[in-house]
Amino acid sequence: MMLMSDIVGAEFARTRRRAAGFVLLMKPGILLLVLLTTFVGFYLGLRSSSDYAGLLQVLVGTALAAGGTLALNQFIERDTDARMMRTRSRPLPAGRLQPAEALAFGVVILIAGLLYLAISVNAL
């Protein structure tokens, strides 16, 4: 007989695995490099004193937009990724996430990032 705590624990573990799958769709290592180059470009483009609020806004918007793009890339390449040893353990080929979920996730965070940048930083 399963206890309620066992059911809750199993559901929590499933939710954590799914959340980790969505994070992996954004390829955190590549995203970190994108944010590093964005930071350097922002710093080099400063004309006056440090603008930490502006930097934070640029980094948040860029993280969302780049993360969405990287998720869409994994959606597009899911069949090829399933055939390659190096990439078959990614969330889509491994079946941890469904393609429709990855597509929706990528589109939503990409649009959110672009809108955030346009509104909080500027449209350019």
HELIX and SHEET records of a PDB file:
HELIX    1   1 MET A    4  LEU A   25  1                                  22    
HELIX    2   2 PRO A   28  GLY A   45  1                                  18    
HELIX    3   3 TYR A   52  ILE A   76  1                                  25    
HELIX    4   4 ARG A   78  ARG A   83  1                                   6    
HELIX    5   5 PRO A   99  SER A  120  1                                  22    
END                                                                             
